[in-house]
Amino acid sequence: MPEPQTPPPHVVVLFGATGDLAKRKLFPALYRLASCDWLPEAYAVIGSGRHSPGTDDEFRTQVREGLDEFAFDDEEPDTDALDALIERVSFQTASADDGADLGAAVEKAEKELAEQAGCDVGDVRRLVYLSVPPSAMKDMIAMLDREGLTDRARLVVEKPFGLDLASAEELDAALLDVVDEDQVFRIDHFLGKEAVQNILALRFANGLFEPAWNRHSIASVQIDVPEKLTVEGRGSFYESTGCLRDMISTHLCQLMGFVAMEDPGAFEAKAVRDTKSALFADVRPLDPARVVLGQYDGYRDEEDVDDDSDVETFVAAEVFIDNDRWEGVPFLLRTGKALAEGRRTITLRFRDPESDMFDEPACGNELVLELTDDPEITVDLRAKRPGPSFDITMGTMDLKISERSPEAFPLEAYERLLLDVLRDDQTLFTRSDEVERLWEVCQPVLDDRPEVHAYEKGSWGPDAALELVPGGWRLGG
Ligand code: BG6
């Protein structure tokens, strides 16, 4: 197992600590890092939120139950790591109006950690995870500043970052008023996925692909993230965001960034973010006429959803990148809830070669990246059908990466990203210029919303989205 450098002592403050993200992802990630000995030797986790879950012990029981449900899969828990983590957990209520008790709790924890680690209090770092809605973010930041909690802090800000360009700019101004950009970790958990980072390895480590990665060889790119799950339990979040903000301006555009960016030259924060940002500057703002919005039947019956809600749960969009590499190549982005399958699939469709040997290609020539926890790369190739005639058939080259590296140690996205914050590495976090540009790209659709088409649960979304892709979507047809 690789040995990342042990991070310095930390107080981790989790806003939204009784929420779904903390239960499903953040505490399980902390447990896994604890079980690998990748957490700091001295650390404390202070859960926070407006409503108290009871005493510290009651909160600890709640965290333990959440871990039982989401952290161990079929494995036996590492009880030493689990107990050590739980012992360091406490809860302190706080709100945007009143953070005094939280400030005091952080100070107290810091003194104890400094004693334990034999260091100055000033050497204890703060990781403040803001899992709060965009509308609440600015006031929370002001509170952190008032309580002196931004010093030595790394602020992790959950997506979506603002709700449009103007609110993202306001949020950035509020943040940069109290901290420096190198203290801000805007999280988009797709970037923590092994398979997404693998896009860069595939492109820039292979002489087979890199020279073909452009408009001369590639006819179109599909970035397809259908989800089977509905918005059940997240009605109020969805009503205030919708699918465009939840998935397109964030996850899918970031995937497009990894697929389309130039060679950053190094896997390090400045290089990767400068290069991705340069790419986003060339992305043409969306044309509402080439965007299809949908809402699944039954969405309006979900809890906390308006009876006549017009919020989209599905988006398909055609995007162009106006640079030399990609001029004229459509990037087709699609995602939605309550669809037929749950997949994260990137398909690069190659152009047909200019040869007169074959009348008409019998099948596609595509490179397909399945961005699962167990990443898989497939290439659909044409080959000669064995026999006396010269016919073409299709063959598939398939690479299941984990089968090739059984000793590898993949990290789940939040595990990787929390570790990166502790290590102070911003490579896989988005920068303000990227985020603001992506709002500019999406703004025409926010300003001039296309009609929202109804679609059946378990389908592939509205028919209009099928028509967006001349050769058809790879998934679902
Ligand atoms: C979240 C979105 O950021 O990502 C959800 O808010 C979505 O709506 C989820 O379902 C998908 O993430 P993953 O890792 O399960 O593919």
Boltz pocket constraint, residues with backbone or C-beta under 6 A from the ligand:
constraints:
  - pocket:
      binder: B
      contacts: [[A, 227], [A, 246]]
      max_distance: 6.0
